[in-house]
Amino acid sequence: MKKLTLAISALAAAFGATAAKADVSVSGSGSAAYIAPAGSGADAKLNVGQFVSFGLSTTTASGMTISGGMGLSNTITTNAGQAVSGGQSLTFATGGATITVGDVEAADTPGSVGGVVGGQVGDNGGLNSDVGSGFADDDGLGVAFSTAVGSSTLSFTYVGNDDVDTLGAINADGSNALMSAGISMPLGGMTVSVGVADSDTGESASGASLSTSIGGGTLVVGYSQQTLKTAEKSTAVAYTFKTDAASGKTTVAATNGDLDVDGDTTVMGATYTMALDADTTIKLGYQNAKDADDDSTSQFDASISRALGGGASVFLDLRNLSGDAQTSGSAVAVGTNVSF
């Protein structure tokens, strides 16, 4: 990461304060892979994408850190998918607490674990479950808060309007508000995380996960229950792609677009991560999901990566999906990830 230090003494003087430190950080990432997607007769794919992130931060005279950022990407999820992301929130950190204002995302699938593969398989592997999960819309204009409480971490997110990101009415007629809250705490040699979420639409979720060290690696097990409404389901797509402006990571999350009746979706899963040596890491994941339609799937993930130095690594990812799915089977990707 390269940093450029900018002097803003004139701006600080305009507000009658002493000069503060401001930083603009520039980082980037890239990925290239060969993909063997699932599906009978599916063509093999070659995929490449890059992301540049601009991080903005300053520290006030009182010690408060204010940060934001934007990114430029050629996403791996769409052919020639150039886009600008970020720039829709500001984060204020002081006294051990962090507050983000703007476009924030509620944690609507607490306790849902089991995925360990990267986007080259997770996004481009062609697998498509019939199990509906997650709120139809989980982000928008609002506030997110997190703080340390002793050895625990408490988080809370409130989305006042899920129809807008940077400008709009708070909880106005015709818009939906939602919230999520969670706490992560040590318990003996384990870490327990518990979360809940609720939406004005009548959708809700709760769940928990437990993390512990075992056999030289880390085991995480989790359970999530989501009460979903067909009236709120996404009819356009069954998946939502999101790119984080700071890390450049693109993730995919299933929505409840596959749901045909109101009811509960349950997700049970586990992951295991172990370092084979200083440069090689192996990850295994399993997840079973079932919705109110009685659609159910079992998903198995395996990933191995090896660092090459200089921010570069090579990886081999595999995902197998069985059960009720538009496209089931196995998808494999082999390639490289690079951090600049």
Residue pairs with C-beta under 8 A, 6 or more apart in sequence:
1 25
1 26
1 27
2 25
2 26
2 27
3 23
3 24
3 25
3 26
4 23
4 24
4 25
4 26
5 21
5 22
5 23
6 22
6 23
6 24
7 19
7 22
8 19
8 20
8 22
8 58
9 19
12 18
12 19
12 20
12 61
13 19
17 60
17 61
18 61
20 58
20 59
20 60
20 61
21 58
21 59
22 56
22 57
22 58
22 59
23 55
23 56
23 57
23 58
24 54
24 55
24 56
25 53
25 54
25 55
25 57
26 52
26 53
26 54
26 55
27 52
27 53
27 55
27 248
27 339
27 340
28 50
28 51
28 52
28 53
28 248
28 339
28 340
29 50
29 51
29 53
29 247
29 248
29 249
29 337
29 338
29 339
29 340
30 48
30 49
30 50
30 51
30 337
30 338
30 340
31 47
31 48
31 49
31 50
31 76
31 118
31 119
31 120
31 335
31 336
31 337
31 338
32 46
32 47
32 48
32 335
32 336
33 46
33 47
33 48
33 120
33 333
33 334
33 335
33 336
34 44
34 45
34 46
34 333
34 334
34 335
35 44
35 45
35 46
35 47
35 120
35 121
35 124
35 125
35 331
35 332
35 333
36 42
36 44
36 331
36 332
36 333
37 43
37 44
37 45
37 124
37 125
37 126
37 127
37 331
38 125
38 126
38 127
38 321
38 327
38 328
38 329
38 330
38 331
39 126
39 327
39 329
42 126
45 124
47 76
47 120
47 124
47 335
48 74
48 76
49 73
49 74
49 75
49 76
49 81
49 250
50 73
50 74
51 71
51 72
51 73
51 74
51 75
51 243
51 248
52 71
52 72
52 73
52 248
53 69
53 70
53 71
53 86
53 245
53 246
53 247
53 248
54 69
54 70
54 71
55 67
55 68
55 69
55 246
56 67
56 68
56 69
57 65
57 66
57 67
57 68
58 65
58 66
58 67
59 65
59 66
60 66
62 94
63 94
64 92
64 93
64 94
65 92
65 93
65 94
66 90
66 91
66 92
66 93
67 90
67 91
67 93
68 86
68 87
68 89
68 90
68 91
69 86
69 87
69 245
69 246
70 84
70 85
70 86
70 87
70 245
71 84
71 85
71 86
71 243
71 245
71 246
71 248
72 82
72 83
72 84
73 81
73 82
73 83
73 84
73 85
73 243
73 248
73 250
74 80
74 81
74 82
75 81
75 83
75 241
75 243
75 250
76 119
76 120
76 123
76 124
76 250
77 119
77 123
77 124
77 241
77 250
77 252
83 243
85 243
85 245
86 245
86 246
87 245
88 102
88 103
88 165
88 166
89 100
89 101
89 102
89 103
89 104
90 100
90 101
90 102
91 98
91 99
91 100
91 101
92 98
92 99
92 100
92 101
93 99
96 147
96 148
97 145
97 146
97 147
98 145
98 146
98 147
99 143
99 144
99 145
100 143
100 144
100 145
101 143
102 141
102 142
102 165
102 166
103 139
103 140
103 141
103 165
103 166
104 139
104 140
104 141
104 142
104 143
104 144
104 157
104 158
104 159
105 138
105 139
105 144
105 157
105 159
105 242
106 135
106 138
106 139
106 157
106 159
106 178
106 179
106 180
106 197
107 155
107 157
107 180
107 182
107 195
107 197
108 134
108 135
108 138
108 178
108 180
108 197
108 199
108 203
108 205
108 226
109 133
109 134
109 205
109 207
109 224
109 226
109 253
109 267
110 180
110 182
110 193
110 194
110 195
110 196
110 197
110 205
110 206
110 207
110 208
110 209
110 224
111 193
111 194
111 195
111 206
111 207
111 208
111 209
111 222
111 223
111 224
111 267
112 133
112 207
112 222
112 224
112 267
112 269
112 287
113 209
113 220
113 221
113 222
113 269
113 270
113 271
113 285
113 287
114 222
114 267
114 269
114 270
114 271
114 285
114 286
114 287
114 299
114 301
115 122
115 269
115 271
115 285
115 287
115 299
115 301
116 271
116 273
116 283
116 284
116 285
116 301
116 302
116 303
117 125
117 285
117 301
117 302
117 303
117 317
117 318
117 319
117 333
118 303
118 315
118 317
118 333
118 337
119 249
119 250
119 251
119 252
120 317
120 333
120 335
121 317
121 318
121 319
121 331
121 332
121 333
122 251
122 252
122 319
123 241
123 250
123 252
124 331
124 333
125 319
125 331
125 332
125 333
126 327
126 331
127 319
127 321
127 325
127 327
127 328
127 329
127 331
128 238
128 239
128 325
128 326
128 327
129 254
129 258
129 289
129 295
129 297
129 299
129 321
129 323
129 324
129 325
129 326
130 258
130 293
130 295
130 297
130 324
130 325
130 326
131 254
131 258
131 265
131 289
131 290
131 291
131 295
131 296
131 297
131 323
131 324
132 228
132 233
132 254
132 255
132 256
132 257
132 258
132 259
132 265
132 291
132 292
132 293
132 295
133 226
133 228
133 254
133 255
133 256
133 265
133 267
133 289
133 291
134 226
134 253
134 254
134 255
134 256
135 178
135 197
135 199
135 201
135 203
135 205
135 226
135 228
135 232
135 255
135 256
136 201
136 203
136 232
136 233
136 234
136 255
136 256
136 257
137 162
137 176
137 232
137 234
138 159
138 162
138 178
138 197
139 159
139 162
139 165
139 242
140 159
140 160
140 161
140 162
140 163
140 164
140 165
140 168
141 159
141 160
141 161
141 164
141 165
141 166
141 167
141 168
141 170
142 157
142 158
142 159
142 160
142 161
143 157
143 158
143 160
144 155
144 156
144 157
144 158
145 155
145 156
145 157
146 153
146 154
146 155
146 156
147 153
147 154
148 154
149 183
151 185
151 186
152 183
152 184
152 185
152 186
153 183
153 184
153 185
154 181
154 182
154 183
155 180
155 181
155 182
155 183
155 184
156 179
156 180
156 181
156 182
157 179
157 180
157 181
158 177
158 178
158 179
159 176
159 177
159 178
159 179
160 170
160 171
160 175
160 177
161 168
161 169
161 170
161 171
161 172
161 175
161 176
161 177
162 175
162 176
162 177
162 178
163 174
163 175
163 176
164 175
168 175
169 175
170 177
171 177
171 200
176 199
176 200
176 201
177 199
177 200
178 197
178 198
178 199
178 200
178 201
178 203
179 197
179 198
180 195
180 196
180 197
180 198
180 205
181 195
181 196
181 197
182 193
182 194
182 195
182 196
183 193
183 194
183 195
184 191
184 192
184 193
185 191
185 192
185 193
186 192
189 212
189 213
190 210
190 211
190 212
191 210
191 211
191 212
192 208
192 209
192 210
192 211
193 208
193 209
193 210
193 211
194 207
194 208
195 205
195 206
195 207
195 208
196 204
196 205
196 206
197 204
197 205
197 206
198 204
198 205
199 232
201 229
201 231
201 232
202 227
202 229
202 232
203 226
203 227
203 228
203 229
203 232
203 256
204 226
204 227
205 224
205 225
205 226
205 227
206 224
206 225
207 222
207 223
207 224
207 225
207 267
208 222
208 223
209 220
209 221
209 222
209 223
210 220
210 221
210 222
211 218
211 219
211 220
212 218
212 219
213 219
215 274
216 274
216 275
217 272
217 273
217 274
217 275
218 272
218 273
218 274
219 270
219 271
219 272
220 270
220 271
220 272
221 269
221 270
222 267
222 268
222 269
222 270
223 266
223 267
223 268
224 265
224 266
224 267
224 268
225 264
225 265
225 266
225 267
226 256
226 264
226 265
226 266
226 267
227 263
227 264
228 256
228 259
228 262
228 263
228 264
228 265
228 291
228 292
229 256
229 262
230 256
230 259
230 260
230 261
230 262
232 256
233 255
233 256
233 257
233 258
233 259
234 240
234 255
234 256
234 257
235 257
236 257
237 255
237 257
238 254
238 255
238 257
238 258
239 252
239 253
239 254
239 255
240 252
240 253
240 255
241 250
241 251
241 252
242 250
242 251
242 252
242 253
243 249
243 250
244 250
244 251
256 265
256 291
258 291
258 293
258 295
259 265
259 291
259 292
259 293
260 293
261 292
261 293
262 292
263 291
263 292
263 293
264 291
264 292
265 289
265 290
265 291
265 292
266 289
266 290
267 287
267 288
267 289
268 287
268 288
268 289
269 285
269 286
269 287
269 288
270 285
270 286
270 287
271 283
271 284
271 285
271 286
271 301
272 283
272 284
272 285
273 281
273 282
273 283
273 284
274 281
274 282
274 283
275 281
276 282
279 306
279 307
279 308
280 304
280 305
280 306
280 307
281 304
281 305
281 306
282 302
282 303
282 304
283 301
283 302
283 303
283 304
284 301
284 302
284 303
285 299
285 300
285 301
285 302
286 298
286 299
286 300
286 301
287 298
287 299
287 301
288 296
288 297
288 298
288 299
289 296
289 297
289 299
290 296
295 323
295 324
296 323
296 324
297 321
297 322
297 323
297 324
297 325
297 328
298 321
298 322
298 323
299 319
299 320
299 321
299 322
300 319
300 320
301 317
301 318
301 319
302 317
302 318
303 315
303 316
303 317
303 318
304 315
304 316
305 313
305 314
305 315
305 316
305 337
306 313
306 314
306 315
307 313
308 314
311 338
311 339
311 340
312 336
312 337
312 338
312 339
313 336
313 337
313 338
314 334
314 335
314 336
315 333
315 334
315 335
315 336
315 337
316 332
316 333
316 334
317 332
317 333
317 334
318 330
318 331
318 332
319 330
319 331
320 329
320 330
321 327
321 328
321 329
321 330
322 328
